[in-house]
Amino acid sequence: MALLSLTASCKPPSMEPLVHSSSFISLLFPSQLKFPNPIKNKNHKIITCCSNSNSSLPITATPSVGPPVMKKRKRYRKPYPGENKGITEEMRFVAMKLRNIKGKHTHKTVKSDDDDDDSCQDSENDSVSEKEEEGNGDGDGDGDGDGDIWIPSMEGFVKYLVDSKLIFDTLERIVDKSDDVSYTYFRKTGLERSEGLAKDLEWFSQRNIEIPEPSTPGTSYVKYLEELAEDNAPLFLSHFYNIYFSHIAGGQVISRKVSDKMLQGRELEFYRWDGDAQELLKGVREKLNMLGEHWTRDEKNKCLKEAAKSFRYLGQIVRLIIL
């Protein structure tokens, strides 16, 4: 019994676990311990608490889709008639347009772009034709405006020469004395008319024909030319060219009519040139076209308006012949 008791006393105590598994788990993960909720960024991507902030997944932004962009169609400006040849060709088209008087064409249509003399003749003679039509309107209205009704007077023709001399004197003085570089291209062109007009007026004076003072059409035009020359070279040169342009061909018709009716066939110095007048005018035309290449479209448009103005001023002076 004693041995059994000793053996029983020596029996090691039962090996119960120090901590129950449930208690151990509770110790490691107490019920009060809460895991943080997953963090969501603005794009609703989940970032775990254990992830490295520097190694977050790349975020791809969804592109916003807007309305389709409509491309504007480029509009090209329609070129002006004659623009590809130069400013003088554009002015020639202005002269052709002015041939239409009261809805009628008083002259034949210009057939080619090189017929500068035809359009020039038309622009200066339109004023005479208009006066003829006015004269016909006072009668039975059946007149056709032909050359038979064109009756110049000696007094009126001399007035025309006096006003013409005033205008050409002004043109030559301005281009010779101006400091504007543009005008230097038009000195000594061979088209100058002042000297020839002085000889013609002297011839009339020797025949006891009174030489009057310049009339209102001439003085008004000269004043306008002087203002333009001081303020705007392109506009002045538009008048400069068109005055010679109109006189070279249009003046020939006037000369023949006056010479046949009043001067017994005498040819005046006003209508004579040292050389080919058309070639001299061509030289002026080329220089003006060269300058015109440096002008803006707005300046060219103003020159076209001045071309029309020039023909109207010249028309008033031509009408002096038949007043």
Secondary structure, 3 states (H helix, E strand, C coil): CHHHHHHHHHCCCCCCCCCCHHHHHHHHCCCCCCCCCCEECCCCCEECCCCCHHHCCCCCCCCCCCCCCCCCCCCCCCCCCCCCCCHHHHHHHHHHHCCEECCEECCCCCCCCCCHHHHHHHHHHHHHHHHHHHHHHCCCCCCCCCHHHCCCCHHHHHHHHHHHHHHHHHHHHHHHHCCCHHHHCCCCCCCCCHHHHHHHHHHHHHCCCCCCCCCHHHHHHHHHHHHHHHHCHHHHHHHHHHHHHHHHHHHHHHHHHHHHHHCCCCCCHHHCCCCCHHHHHHHHHHHHHHHHCCCCHHHHHHHHHHHHHHHHHHHHHHHHHHC
